[in-house]
Amino acid sequence: MGFVAAGLGVTLLPALAADSVRADIVLVTVHADDVPRRTVHAATPRGLALSLAAAAFVTQLRVTAGGLARPVMRTRRSRPS
């Protein structure tokens, strides 16, 4: 973000990180109808059976992910100095 704040660049930022952006940075929606998708995986050890807790966790991840709507990044104005 330092390069962006200094006027030396632009960066793409996932919506999850939008709340932690510095006050001197403005977020601009690239295209409201074309928000990039992100694939997330749960990593598990190959060849080993998951414990009951791990299997339940992966199941809950799938249920939760299935209920999420695609986020739309909104434009955020920088705070006045």
All heavy atoms as a GROMACS GRO file, in nm:
protein
  586
    1MET      N    1   0.080  -0.119   0.000
    1MET     CA    2   0.000   0.000   0.000
    1MET      C    3   0.085   0.126   0.000
    1MET      O    4   0.036   0.232  -0.036
    1MET     CB    5  -0.092   0.001   0.122
    1MET     CG    6  -0.204  -0.100   0.119
    1MET     SD    7  -0.314  -0.068  -0.017
    1MET     CE    8  -0.376  -0.227  -0.044
    2GLY      N    9   0.208   0.114   0.041
    2GLY     CA   10   0.296   0.230   0.042
    2GLY      C   11   0.316   0.290  -0.096
    2GLY      O   12   0.314   0.412  -0.113
    3PHE      N   13   0.336   0.202  -0.196
    3PHE     CA   14   0.353   0.251  -0.333
    3PHE      C   15   0.225   0.320  -0.383
    3PHE      O   16   0.230   0.421  -0.452
    3PHE     CB   17   0.390   0.138  -0.428
    3PHE     CG   18   0.533   0.094  -0.417
    3PHE    CD1   19   0.566  -0.040  -0.401
    3PHE    CD2   20   0.637   0.186  -0.423
    3PHE    CE1   21   0.697  -0.081  -0.391
    3PHE    CE2   22   0.769   0.146  -0.414
    3PHE     CZ   23   0.799   0.012  -0.397
    4VAL      N   24   0.110   0.262  -0.348
    4VAL     CA   25  -0.018   0.321  -0.390
    4VAL      C   26  -0.034   0.459  -0.325
    4VAL      O   27  -0.064   0.558  -0.392
    4VAL     CB   28  -0.136   0.229  -0.352
    4VAL    CG1   29  -0.269   0.297  -0.382
    4VAL    CG2   30  -0.127   0.097  -0.427
    5ALA      N   31  -0.009   0.468  -0.194
    5ALA     CA   32  -0.023   0.595  -0.123
    5ALA      C   33   0.074   0.701  -0.176
    5ALA      O   34   0.042   0.820  -0.178
    5ALA     CB   35  -0.001   0.574   0.027
    6ALA      N   36   0.190   0.657  -0.223
    6ALA     CA   37   0.289   0.750  -0.278
    6ALA      C   38   0.262   0.787  -0.423
    6ALA      O   39   0.335   0.866  -0.481
    6ALA     CB   40   0.428   0.689  -0.265
    7GLY      N   41   0.155   0.729  -0.481
    7GLY     CA   42   0.122   0.760  -0.619
    7GLY      C   43   0.206   0.684  -0.719
    7GLY      O   44   0.213   0.720  -0.836
    8LEU      N   45   0.270   0.575  -0.676
    8LEU     CA   46   0.359   0.499  -0.763
    8LEU      C   47   0.297   0.370  -0.816
    8LEU      O   48   0.366   0.293  -0.882
    8LEU     CB   49   0.488   0.466  -0.688
    8LEU     CG   50   0.568   0.586  -0.640
    8LEU    CD1   51   0.684   0.540  -0.554
    8LEU    CD2   52   0.616   0.668  -0.758
    9GLY      N   53   0.171   0.344  -0.786
    9GLY     CA   54   0.114   0.220  -0.835
    9GLY      C   55  -0.032   0.204  -0.799
    9GLY      O   56  -0.092   0.287  -0.731
   10VAL      N   57  -0.087   0.093  -0.847
   10VAL     CA   58  -0.224   0.052  -0.822
   10VAL      C   59  -0.216  -0.094  -0.781
   10VAL      O   60  -0.128  -0.166  -0.827
   10VAL     CB   61  -0.310   0.066  -0.950
   10VAL    CG1   62  -0.449   0.009  -0.930
   10VAL    CG2   63  -0.316   0.211  -0.994
   11THR      N   64  -0.304  -0.140  -0.695
   11THR     CA   65  -0.304  -0.280  -0.658
   11THR      C   66  -0.446  -0.334  -0.657
   11THR      O   67  -0.541  -0.258  -0.644
   11THR     CB   68  -0.238  -0.302  -0.521
   11THR    OG1   69  -0.219  -0.441  -0.498
   11THR    CG2   70  -0.321  -0.245  -0.408
   12LEU      N   71  -0.460  -0.462  -0.676
   12LEU     CA   72  -0.588  -0.529  -0.660
   12LEU      C   73  -0.594  -0.580  -0.518
   12LEU      O   74  -0.495  -0.632  -0.465
   12LEU     CB   75  -0.604  -0.644  -0.759
   12LEU     CG   76  -0.607  -0.603  -0.906
   12LEU    CD1   77  -0.617  -0.727  -0.994
   12LEU    CD2   78  -0.722  -0.509  -0.934
   13LEU      N   79  -0.709  -0.570  -0.457
   13LEU     CA   80  -0.724  -0.603  -0.316
   13LEU      C   81  -0.848  -0.689  -0.297
   13LEU      O   82  -0.956  -0.653  -0.346
   13LEU     CB   83  -0.739  -0.471  -0.238
   13LEU     CG   84  -0.737  -0.475  -0.089
   13LEU    CD1   85  -0.595  -0.505  -0.041
   13LEU    CD2   86  -0.781  -0.340  -0.034
   14PRO      N   87  -0.838  -0.800  -0.226
   14PRO     CA   88  -0.958  -0.880  -0.200
   14PRO      C   89  -1.051  -0.805  -0.104
   14PRO      O   90  -1.006  -0.728  -0.019
   14PRO     CB   91  -0.904  -1.009  -0.137
   14PRO     CG   92  -0.771  -0.973  -0.084
   14PRO     CD   93  -0.718  -0.860  -0.167
   15ALA      N   94  -1.180  -0.826  -0.120
   15ALA     CA   95  -1.279  -0.758  -0.037
   15ALA      C   96  -1.256  -0.782   0.112
   15ALA      O   97  -1.283  -0.695   0.194
   15ALA     CB   98  -1.420  -0.803  -0.076
   16LEU      N   99  -1.202  -0.900   0.147
   16LEU     CA  100  -1.177  -0.929   0.289
   16LEU      C  101  -1.076  -0.833   0.351
   16LEU      O  102  -1.077  -0.811   0.471
   16LEU     CB  103  -1.124  -1.073   0.304
   16LEU     CG  104  -1.224  -1.183   0.277
   16LEU    CD1  105  -1.154  -1.318   0.278
   16LEU    CD2  106  -1.336  -1.180   0.380
   17ALA      N  107  -0.990  -0.774   0.271
   17ALA     CA  108  -0.888  -0.683   0.323
   17ALA      C  109  -0.931  -0.537   0.316
   17ALA      O  110  -0.858  -0.449   0.362
   17ALA     CB  111  -0.758  -0.703   0.246
   18ALA      N  112  -1.049  -0.509   0.263
   18ALA     CA  113  -1.090  -0.370   0.240
   18ALA      C  114  -1.100  -0.288   0.368
   18ALA      O  115  -1.070  -0.169   0.368
   18ALA     CB  116  -1.223  -0.367   0.166
   19ASP      N  117  -1.140  -0.349   0.477
   19ASP     CA  118  -1.155  -0.274   0.602
   19ASP      C  119  -1.023  -0.233   0.665
   19ASP      O  120  -1.019  -0.147   0.752
   19ASP     CB  121  -1.236  -0.355   0.704
   19ASP     CG  122  -1.383  -0.364   0.665
   19ASP    OD1  123  -1.430  -0.278   0.588
   19ASP    OD2  124  -1.450  -0.457   0.711
   20SER      N  125  -0.914  -0.293   0.622
   20SER     CA  126  -0.784  -0.261   0.682
   20SER      C  127  -0.700  -0.167   0.596
   20SER      O  128  -0.582  -0.147   0.623
   20SER     CB  129  -0.706  -0.390   0.710
   20SER     OG  130  -0.677  -0.455   0.588
   21VAL      N  131  -0.762  -0.108   0.495
   21VAL     CA  132  -0.690  -0.018   0.405
   21VAL      C  133  -0.663   0.115   0.475
   21VAL      O  134  -0.747   0.165   0.550
   21VAL     CB  135  -0.771   0.004   0.275
   21VAL    CG1  136  -0.713   0.113   0.190
   21VAL    CG2  137  -0.776  -0.125   0.198
   22ARG      N  138  -0.547   0.169   0.449
   22ARG     CA  139  -0.507   0.297   0.508
   22ARG      C  140  -0.604   0.407   0.471
   22ARG      O  141  -0.666   0.403   0.364
   22ARG     CB  142  -0.368   0.336   0.459
   22ARG     CG  143  -0.260   0.239   0.497
   22ARG     CD  144  -0.132   0.261   0.423
   22ARG     NE  145  -0.097   0.401   0.399
   22ARG     CZ  146   0.026   0.442   0.376
   22ARG    NH1  147   0.125   0.357   0.372
   22ARG    NH2  148   0.050   0.569   0.353
   23ALA      N  149  -0.612   0.510   0.555
   23ALA     CA  150  -0.705   0.621   0.532
   23ALA      C  151  -0.670   0.704   0.409
   23ALA      O  152  -0.756   0.770   0.353
   23ALA     CB  153  -0.707   0.711   0.656
   24ASP      N  154  -0.545   0.698   0.365
   24ASP     CA  155  -0.506   0.778   0.249
   24ASP      C  156  -0.516   0.702   0.117
   24ASP      O  157  -0.466   0.745   0.014
   24ASP     CB  158  -0.364   0.834   0.266
   24ASP     CG  159  -0.260   0.726   0.292
   24ASP    OD1  160  -0.298   0.612   0.326
   24ASP    OD2  161  -0.140   0.756   0.279
   25ILE      N  162  -0.585   0.590   0.119
   25ILE     CA  163  -0.608   0.507   0.000
   25ILE      C  164  -0.757   0.505  -0.029
   25ILE      O  165  -0.839   0.494   0.061
   25ILE     CB  166  -0.560   0.361   0.024
   25ILE    CG1  167  -0.415   0.354   0.064
   25ILE    CG2  168  -0.592   0.272  -0.096
   25ILE    CD1  169  -0.318   0.385  -0.046
   26VAL      N  170  -0.794   0.514  -0.156
   26VAL     CA  171  -0.934   0.506  -0.198
   26VAL      C  172  -0.954   0.374  -0.271
   26VAL      O  173  -0.875   0.337  -0.358
   26VAL     CB  174  -0.971   0.623  -0.292
   26VAL    CG1  175  -1.114   0.609  -0.341
   26VAL    CG2  176  -0.951   0.756  -0.221
   27LEU      N  177  -1.060   0.301  -0.236
   27LEU     CA  178  -1.094   0.177  -0.305
   27LEU      C  179  -1.196   0.208  -0.413
   27LEU      O  180  -1.294   0.277  -0.389
   27LEU     CB  181  -1.152   0.075  -0.207
   27LEU     CG  182  -1.059   0.030  -0.095
   27LEU    CD1  183  -1.129  -0.072  -0.007
   27LEU    CD2  184  -0.930  -0.026  -0.151
   28VAL      N  185  -1.172   0.157  -0.532
   28VAL     CA  186  -1.260   0.181  -0.646
   28VAL      C  187  -1.304   0.046  -0.700
   28VAL      O  188  -1.221  -0.040  -0.728
   28VAL     CB  189  -1.186   0.261  -0.757
   28VAL    CG1  190  -1.276   0.283  -0.876
   28VAL    CG2  191  -1.134   0.393  -0.701
   29THR      N  192  -1.435   0.028  -0.715
   29THR     CA  193  -1.487  -0.096  -0.772
   29THR      C  194  -1.442  -0.106  -0.917
   29THR      O  195  -1.457  -0.011  -0.994
   29THR     CB  196  -1.641  -0.097  -0.764
   29THR    OG1  197  -1.680  -0.084  -0.628
   29THR    CG2  198  -1.697  -0.226  -0.821
   30VAL      N  199  -1.385  -0.219  -0.953
   30VAL     CA  200  -1.339  -0.239  -1.090
   30VAL      C  201  -1.459  -0.251  -1.183
   30VAL      O  202  -1.468  -0.183  -1.284
   30VAL     CB  203  -1.248  -0.363  -1.100
   30VAL    CG1  204  -1.209  -0.390  -1.244
   30VAL    CG2  205  -1.124  -0.343  -1.014
   31HIS      N  206  -1.552  -0.336  -1.149
   31HIS     CA  207  -1.675  -0.352  -1.227
   31HIS      C  208  -1.775  -0.422  -1.136
   31HIS      O  209  -1.754  -0.538  -1.099
   31HIS     CB  210  -1.650  -0.432  -1.354
   31HIS     CG  211  -1.766  -0.432  -1.448
   31HIS    ND1  212  -1.879  -0.505  -1.426
   31HIS    CD2  213  -1.785  -0.366  -1.564
   31HIS    CE1  214  -1.963  -0.485  -1.525
   31HIS    NE2  215  -1.908  -0.400  -1.610
   32ALA      N  216  -1.882  -0.355  -1.101
   32ALA     CA  217  -1.977  -0.408  -1.003
   32ALA      C  218  -2.038  -0.541  -1.043
   32ALA      O  219  -2.071  -0.623  -0.957
   32ALA     CB  220  -2.088  -0.305  -0.979
   33ASP      N  221  -2.055  -0.566  -1.172
   33ASP     CA  222  -2.116  -0.690  -1.217
   33ASP      C  223  -2.015  -0.800  -1.246
   33ASP      O  224  -2.052  -0.909  -1.284
   33ASP     CB  225  -2.198  -0.666  -1.344
   33ASP     CG  226  -2.316  -0.574  -1.318
   33ASP    OD1  227  -2.363  -0.569  -1.203
   33ASP    OD2  228  -2.359  -0.507  -1.414
   34ASP      N  229  -1.888  -0.771  -1.229
   34ASP     CA  230  -1.785  -0.868  -1.264
   34ASP      C  231  -1.681  -0.878  -1.152
   34ASP      O  232  -1.563  -0.860  -1.174
   34ASP     CB  233  -1.717  -0.826  -1.395
   34ASP     CG  234  -1.628  -0.936  -1.451
   34ASP    OD1  235  -1.650  -1.054  -1.416
   34ASP    OD2  236  -1.538  -0.904  -1.528
   35VAL      N  237  -1.728  -0.907  -1.032
   35VAL     CA  238  -1.638  -0.924  -0.919
   35VAL      C  239  -1.564  -1.056  -0.937
   35VAL      O  240  -1.626  -1.161  -0.958
   35VAL     CB  241  -1.717  -0.924  -0.786
   35VAL    CG1  242  -1.625  -0.949  -0.669
   35VAL    CG2  243  -1.792  -0.793  -0.770
   36PRO      N  244  -1.431  -1.054  -0.933
   36PRO     CA  245  -1.356  -1.178  -0.951
   36PRO      C  246  -1.391  -1.281  -0.843
   36PRO      O  247  -1.410  -1.246  -0.728
   36PRO     CB  248  -1.210  -1.136  -0.938
   36PRO     CG  249  -1.210  -0.989  -0.955
   36PRO     CD  250  -1.344  -0.940  -0.913
   37ARG      N  251  -1.398  -1.405  -0.884
   37ARG     CA  252  -1.422  -1.515  -0.788
   37ARG      C  253  -1.291  -1.562  -0.733
   37ARG      O  254  -1.187  -1.552  -0.796
   37ARG     CB  255  -1.492  -1.631  -0.858
   37ARG     CG  256  -1.635  -1.603  -0.886
   37ARG     CD  257  -1.699  -1.722  -0.947
   37ARG     NE  258  -1.686  -1.835  -0.855
   37ARG     CZ  259  -1.777  -1.929  -0.841
   37ARG    NH1  260  -1.885  -1.924  -0.911
   37ARG    NH2  261  -1.758  -2.029  -0.759
   38ARG      N  262  -1.298  -1.617  -0.618
   38ARG     CA  263  -1.181  -1.671  -0.552
   38ARG      C  264  -1.211  -1.812  -0.507
   38ARG      O  265  -1.312  -1.836  -0.442
   38ARG     CB  266  -1.154  -1.583  -0.430
   38ARG     CG  267  -1.017  -1.581  -0.386
   38ARG     CD  268  -1.004  -1.478  -0.278
   38ARG     NE  269  -0.868  -1.486  -0.233
   38ARG     CZ  270  -0.821  -1.427  -0.129
   38ARG    NH1  271  -0.900  -1.354  -0.056
   38ARG    NH2  272  -0.697  -1.441  -0.096
   39THR      N  273  -1.128  -1.906  -0.543
   39THR     CA  274  -1.147  -2.044  -0.501
   39THR      C  275  -1.066  -2.068  -0.375
   39THR      O  276  -0.949  -2.031  -0.368
   39THR     CB  277  -1.100  -2.141  -0.611
   39THR    OG1  278  -1.175  -2.112  -0.730
   39THR    CG2  279  -1.121  -2.284  -0.572
   40VAL      N  280  -1.131  -2.125  -0.275
   40VAL     CA  281  -1.066  -2.154  -0.149
   40VAL      C  282  -1.075  -2.304  -0.125
   40VAL      O  283  -1.179  -2.366  -0.149
   40VAL     CB  284  -1.134  -2.078  -0.032
   40VAL    CG1  285  -1.070  -2.112   0.100
   40VAL    CG2  286  -1.128  -1.928  -0.059
   41HIS      N  287  -0.966  -2.363  -0.080
   41HIS     CA  288  -0.961  -2.507  -0.056
   41HIS      C  289  -0.930  -2.534   0.091
   41HIS      O  290  -0.860  -2.456   0.155
   41HIS     CB  291  -0.851  -2.572  -0.141
   41HIS     CG  292  -0.870  -2.551  -0.287
   41HIS    ND1  293  -0.949  -2.632  -0.364
   41HIS    CD2  294  -0.821  -2.457  -0.370
   41HIS    CE1  295  -0.947  -2.589  -0.488
   41HIS    NE2  296  -0.870  -2.481  -0.494
   42ALA      N  297  -0.976  -2.644   0.141
   42ALA     CA  298  -0.935  -2.693   0.272
   42ALA      C  299  -0.824  -2.794   0.248
   42ALA      O  300  -0.841  -2.888   0.171
   42ALA     CB  301  -1.052  -2.758   0.345
   43ALA      N  302  -0.709  -2.774   0.309
   43ALA     CA  303  -0.595  -2.865   0.290
   43ALA      C  304  -0.602  -2.975   0.396
   43ALA      O  305  -0.615  -2.949   0.515
   43ALA     CB  306  -0.464  -2.788   0.304
   44THR      N  307  -0.594  -3.099   0.349
   44THR     CA  308  -0.596  -3.214   0.439
   44THR      C  309  -0.480  -3.308   0.401
   44THR      O  310  -0.434  -3.305   0.287
   44THR     CB  311  -0.730  -3.291   0.429
   44THR    OG1  312  -0.746  -3.339   0.296
   44THR    CG2  313  -0.848  -3.202   0.465
   45PRO      N  314  -0.434  -3.388   0.495
   45PRO     CA  315  -0.322  -3.477   0.463
   45PRO      C  316  -0.362  -3.589   0.367
   45PRO      O  317  -0.466  -3.653   0.386
   45PRO     CB  318  -0.280  -3.532   0.599
   45PRO     CG  319  -0.397  -3.514   0.688
   45PRO     CD  320  -0.476  -3.398   0.635
   46ARG      N  321  -0.280  -3.610   0.265
   46ARG     CA  322  -0.307  -3.715   0.168
   46ARG      C  323  -0.288  -3.853   0.233
   46ARG      O  324  -0.193  -3.875   0.306
   46ARG     CB  325  -0.211  -3.703   0.050
   46ARG     CG  326  -0.238  -3.803  -0.063
   46ARG     CD  327  -0.139  -3.794  -0.177
   46ARG     NE  328  -0.122  -3.660  -0.230
   46ARG     CZ  329  -0.200  -3.603  -0.324
   46ARG    NH1  330  -0.302  -3.672  -0.372
   46ARG    NH2  331  -0.177  -3.481  -0.366
   47GLY      N  332  -0.382  -3.941   0.207
   47GLY     CA  333  -0.370  -4.079   0.252
   47GLY      C  334  -0.408  -4.103   0.397
   47GLY      O  335  -0.401  -4.215   0.443
   48LEU      N  336  -0.447  -4.000   0.470
   48LEU     CA  337  -0.490  -4.018   0.609
   48LEU      C  338  -0.637  -3.984   0.622
   48LEU      O  339  -0.685  -3.888   0.563
   48LEU     CB  340  -0.410  -3.927   0.704
   48LEU     CG  341  -0.260  -3.954   0.712
   48LEU    CD1  342  -0.195  -3.852   0.805
   48LEU    CD2  343  -0.234  -4.095   0.762
   49ALA      N  344  -0.708  -4.064   0.700
   49ALA     CA  345  -0.849  -4.036   0.724
   49ALA      C  346  -0.860  -3.915   0.815
   49ALA      O  347  -0.779  -3.897   0.908
   49ALA     CB  348  -0.916  -4.157   0.788
   50LEU      N  349  -0.957  -3.831   0.789
   50LEU     CA  350  -0.979  -3.715   0.876
   50LEU      C  351  -1.039  -3.760   1.008
   50LEU      O  352  -1.119  -3.854   1.013
   50LEU     CB  353  -1.074  -3.616   0.809
   50LEU     CG  354  -1.025  -3.546   0.684
   50LEU    CD1  355  -1.134  -3.453   0.631
   50LEU    CD2  356  -0.898  -3.468   0.711
   51SER      N  357  -1.002  -3.690   1.114
   51SER     CA  358  -1.066  -3.716   1.244
   51SER      C  359  -1.211  -3.674   1.232
   51SER      O  360  -1.250  -3.602   1.139
   51SER     CB  361  -0.997  -3.635   1.353
   51SER     OG  362  -1.020  -3.497   1.334
   52LEU      N  363  -1.294  -3.716   1.327
   52LEU     CA  364  -1.434  -3.676   1.324
   52LEU      C  365  -1.447  -3.523   1.331
   52LEU      O  366  -1.529  -3.464   1.261
   52LEU     CB  367  -1.510  -3.741   1.440
   52LEU     CG  368  -1.528  -3.892   1.430
   52LEU    CD1  369  -1.598  -3.945   1.554
   52LEU    CD2  370  -1.607  -3.928   1.305
   53ALA      N  371  -1.364  -3.460   1.412
   53ALA     CA  372  -1.368  -3.314   1.426
   53ALA      C  373  -1.329  -3.246   1.295
   53ALA      O  374  -1.394  -3.151   1.252
   53ALA     CB  375  -1.277  -3.268   1.539
   54ALA      N  376  -1.223  -3.294   1.230
   54ALA     CA  377  -1.179  -3.235   1.104
   54ALA      C  378  -1.283  -3.256   0.995
   54ALA      O  379  -1.311  -3.164   0.916
   54ALA     CB  380  -1.045  -3.293   1.061
   55ALA      N  381  -1.343  -3.374   0.989
   55ALA     CA  382  -1.446  -3.401   0.889
   55ALA      C  383  -1.567  -3.310   0.912
   55ALA      O  384  -1.624  -3.256   0.817
   55ALA     CB  385  -1.488  -3.548   0.894
   56ALA      N  386  -1.605  -3.290   1.038
   56ALA     CA  387  -1.717  -3.201   1.070
   56ALA      C  388  -1.683  -3.057   1.031
   56ALA      O  389  -1.769  -2.984   0.981
   56ALA     CB  390  -1.751  -3.211   1.218
   57PHE      N  391  -1.559  -3.016   1.053
   57PHE     CA  392  -1.515  -2.882   1.019
   57PHE      C  393  -1.523  -2.859   0.868
   57PHE      O  394  -1.576  -2.758   0.823
   57PHE     CB  395  -1.374  -2.859   1.070
   57PHE     CG  396  -1.321  -2.721   1.042
   57PHE    CD1  397  -1.373  -2.610   1.105
   57PHE    CD2  398  -1.217  -2.703   0.952
   57PHE    CE1  399  -1.324  -2.483   1.079
   57PHE    CE2  400  -1.167  -2.577   0.925
   57PHE     CZ  401  -1.222  -2.466   0.989
   58VAL      N  402  -1.474  -2.954   0.790
   58VAL     CA  403  -1.478  -2.942   0.644
   58VAL      C  404  -1.624  -2.939   0.596
   58VAL      O  405  -1.659  -2.859   0.509
   58VAL     CB  406  -1.398  -3.055   0.575
   58VAL    CG1  407  -1.422  -3.058   0.425
   58VAL    CG2  408  -1.250  -3.041   0.606
   59THR      N  409  -1.708  -3.021   0.655
   59THR     CA  410  -1.850  -3.020   0.620
   59THR      C  411  -1.911  -2.883   0.649
   59THR      O  412  -1.983  -2.827   0.566
   59THR     CB  413  -1.926  -3.129   0.696
   59THR    OG1  414  -1.874  -3.256   0.658
   59THR    CG2  415  -2.076  -3.124   0.669
   60GLN      N  416  -1.879  -2.826   0.765
   60GLN     CA  417  -1.933  -2.694   0.801
   60GLN      C  418  -1.880  -2.585   0.709
   60GLN      O  419  -1.952  -2.492   0.672
   60GLN     CB  420  -1.902  -2.661   0.946
   60GLN     CG  421  -1.971  -2.535   0.995
   60GLN     CD  422  -2.123  -2.542   0.982
   60GLN    OE1  423  -2.185  -2.640   1.021
   60GLN    NE2  424  -2.183  -2.440   0.925
   61LEU      N  425  -1.754  -2.597   0.669
   61LEU     CA  426  -1.699  -2.502   0.573
   61LEU      C  427  -1.779  -2.504   0.443
   61LEU      O  428  -1.811  -2.400   0.386
   61LEU     CB  429  -1.553  -2.534   0.542
   61LEU     CG  430  -1.450  -2.498   0.648
   61LEU    CD1  431  -1.314  -2.553   0.608
   61LEU    CD2  432  -1.443  -2.347   0.667
   62ARG      N  433  -1.809  -2.624   0.395
   62ARG     CA  434  -1.885  -2.638   0.270
   62ARG      C  435  -2.026  -2.579   0.284
   62ARG      O  436  -2.074  -2.511   0.194
   62ARG     CB  437  -1.893  -2.784   0.229
   62ARG     CG  438  -1.762  -2.837   0.176
   62ARG     CD  439  -1.772  -2.983   0.138
   62ARG     NE  440  -1.650  -3.026   0.073
   62ARG     CZ  441  -1.599  -3.147   0.085
   62ARG    NH1  442  -1.660  -3.238   0.159
   62ARG    NH2  443  -1.488  -3.179   0.023
   63VAL      N  444  -2.090  -2.605   0.397
   63VAL     CA  445  -2.225  -2.552   0.421
   63VAL      C  446  -2.220  -2.399   0.424
   63VAL      O  447  -2.300  -2.331   0.360
   63VAL     CB  448  -2.283  -2.608   0.552
   63VAL    CG1  449  -2.410  -2.533   0.594
   63VAL    CG2  450  -2.312  -2.757   0.538
   64THR      N  451  -2.126  -2.345   0.497
   64THR     CA  452  -2.113  -2.200   0.510
   64THR      C  453  -2.079  -2.136   0.377
   64THR      O  454  -2.139  -2.035   0.338
   64THR     CB  455  -2.007  -2.163   0.616
   64THR    OG1  456  -2.045  -2.223   0.740
   64THR    CG2  457  -1.995  -2.014   0.633
   65ALA      N  458  -1.984  -2.193   0.305
   65ALA     CA  459  -1.943  -2.138   0.176
   65ALA      C  460  -2.060  -2.141   0.077
   65ALA      O  461  -2.076  -2.050  -0.004
   65ALA     CB  462  -1.824  -2.215   0.120
   66GLY      N  463  -2.141  -2.244   0.084
   66GLY     CA  464  -2.254  -2.255  -0.006
   66GLY      C  465  -2.359  -2.148   0.017
   66GLY      O  466  -2.434  -2.112  -0.073
   67GLY      N  467  -2.361  -2.091   0.138
   67GLY     CA  468  -2.460  -1.989   0.170
   67GLY      C  469  -2.410  -1.847   0.152
   67GLY      O  470  -2.485  -1.752   0.173
   68LEU      N  471  -2.285  -1.831   0.113
   68LEU     CA  472  -2.230  -1.697   0.097
   68LEU      C  473  -2.269  -1.637  -0.037
   68LEU      O  474  -2.263  -1.703  -0.139
   68LEU     CB  475  -2.077  -1.700   0.106
   68LEU     CG  476  -2.018  -1.741   0.240
   68LEU    CD1  477  -1.867  -1.748   0.230
   68LEU    CD2  478  -2.060  -1.644   0.350
   69ALA      N  479  -2.305  -1.511  -0.033
   69ALA     CA  480  -2.331  -1.439  -0.158
   69ALA      C  481  -2.200  -1.383  -0.208
   69ALA      O  482  -2.107  -1.361  -0.131
   69ALA     CB  483  -2.430  -1.325  -0.132
   70ARG      N  484  -2.191  -1.359  -0.337
   70ARG     CA  485  -2.070  -1.297  -0.392
   70ARG      C  486  -2.063  -1.153  -0.344
   70ARG      O  487  -2.156  -1.076  -0.365
   70ARG     CB  488  -2.074  -1.301  -0.544
   70ARG     CG  489  -2.050  -1.440  -0.598
   70ARG     CD  490  -2.056  -1.443  -0.747
   70ARG     NE  491  -1.952  -1.356  -0.803
   70ARG     CZ  492  -1.938  -1.335  -0.931
   70ARG    NH1  493  -2.018  -1.393  -1.017
   70ARG    NH2  494  -1.844  -1.258  -0.976
   71PRO      N  495  -1.953  -1.115  -0.277
   71PRO     CA  496  -1.943  -0.978  -0.227
   71PRO      C  497  -1.920  -0.879  -0.341
   71PRO      O  498  -1.858  -0.913  -0.441
   71PRO     CB  499  -1.821  -0.983  -0.136
   71PRO     CG  500  -1.739  -1.094  -0.190
   71PRO     CD  501  -1.837  -1.195  -0.247
   72VAL      N  502  -1.970  -0.759  -0.324
   72VAL     CA  503  -1.945  -0.652  -0.418
   72VAL      C  504  -1.866  -0.546  -0.344
   72VAL      O  505  -1.909  -0.495  -0.242
   72VAL     CB  506  -2.077  -0.591  -0.472
   72VAL    CG1  507  -2.048  -0.471  -0.561
   72VAL    CG2  508  -2.155  -0.697  -0.548
   73MET      N  509  -1.747  -0.516  -0.394
   73MET     CA  510  -1.663  -0.416  -0.330
   73MET      C  511  -1.718  -0.278  -0.363
   73MET      O  512  -1.738  -0.244  -0.478
   73MET     CB  513  -1.518  -0.428  -0.378
   73MET     CG  514  -1.424  -0.337  -0.306
   73MET     SD  515  -1.256  -0.356  -0.365
   73MET     CE  516  -1.198  -0.476  -0.250
   74ARG      N  517  -1.743  -0.199  -0.260
   74ARG     CA  518  -1.796  -0.065  -0.279
   74ARG      C  519  -1.684   0.036  -0.276
   74ARG      O  520  -1.583   0.017  -0.210
   74ARG     CB  521  -1.896  -0.034  -0.170
   74ARG     CG  522  -2.022  -0.120  -0.181
   74ARG     CD  523  -2.112  -0.097  -0.062
   74ARG     NE  524  -2.237  -0.168  -0.076
   74ARG     CZ  525  -2.253  -0.298  -0.056
   74ARG    NH1  526  -2.151  -0.371  -0.023
   74ARG    NH2  527  -2.369  -0.355  -0.069
   75THR      N  528  -1.704   0.147  -0.343
   75THR     CA  529  -1.606   0.255  -0.341
   75THR      C  530  -1.604   0.317  -0.202
   75THR      O  531  -1.709   0.343  -0.144
   75THR     CB  532  -1.642   0.362  -0.446
   75THR    OG1  533  -1.646   0.300  -0.573
   75THR    CG2  534  -1.542   0.474  -0.446
   76ARG      N  535  -1.485   0.335  -0.149
   76ARG     CA  536  -1.471   0.398  -0.018
   76ARG      C  537  -1.387   0.523  -0.035
   76ARG      O  538  -1.278   0.518  -0.090
   76ARG     CB  539  -1.402   0.303   0.079
   76ARG     CG  540  -1.402   0.358   0.220
   76ARG     CD  541  -1.329   0.267   0.313
   76ARG     NE  542  -1.190   0.312   0.314
   76ARG     CZ  543  -1.095   0.257   0.384
   76ARG    NH1  544  -1.121   0.153   0.456
   76ARG    NH2  545  -0.974   0.304   0.381
   77ARG      N  546  -1.438   0.633   0.011
   77ARG     CA  547  -1.366   0.759   0.003
   77ARG      C  548  -1.263   0.766   0.115
   77ARG      O  549  -1.285   0.716   0.224
   77ARG     CB  550  -1.462   0.877   0.017
   77ARG     CG  551  -1.574   0.873  -0.084
   77ARG     CD  552  -1.525   0.930  -0.215
   77ARG     NE  553  -1.633   0.928  -0.310
   77ARG     CZ  554  -1.617   0.902  -0.436
   77ARG    NH1  555  -1.501   0.875  -0.484
   77ARG    NH2  556  -1.720   0.902  -0.519
   78SER      N  557  -1.152   0.832   0.088
   78SER     CA  558  -1.052   0.851   0.193
   78SER      C  559  -1.108   0.948   0.296
   78SER      O  560  -1.191   1.033   0.266
   78SER     CB  561  -0.922   0.904   0.135
   78SER     OG  562  -0.943   1.027   0.072
   79ARG      N  563  -1.065   0.932   0.420
   79ARG     CA  564  -1.109   1.019   0.528
   79ARG      C  565  -1.037   1.154   0.516
   79ARG      O  566  -0.920   1.159   0.486
   79ARG     CB  567  -1.076   0.955   0.663
   79ARG     CG  568  -1.158   0.832   0.685
   79ARG     CD  569  -1.117   0.765   0.814
   79ARG     NE  570  -1.110   0.621   0.781
   79ARG     CZ  571  -1.019   0.538   0.822
   79ARG    NH1  572  -0.923   0.578   0.901
   79ARG    NH2  573  -1.021   0.413   0.788
   80PRO      N  574  -1.110   1.263   0.543
   80PRO     CA  575  -1.044   1.394   0.537
   80PRO      C  576  -0.937   1.405   0.643
   80PRO      O  577  -0.948   1.350   0.751
   80PRO     CB  578  -1.157   1.493   0.561
   80PRO     CG  579  -1.280   1.415   0.591
   80PRO     CD  580  -1.249   1.270   0.575
   81SER      N  581  -0.830   1.479   0.613
   81SER     CA  582  -0.721   1.496   0.708
   81SER      C  583  -0.756   1.597   0.814
   81SER      O  584  -0.825   1.689   0.799
   81SER     CB  585  -0.595   1.542   0.637
   81SER     OG  586  -0.563   1.447   0.538
   0.00000   0.00000   0.00000
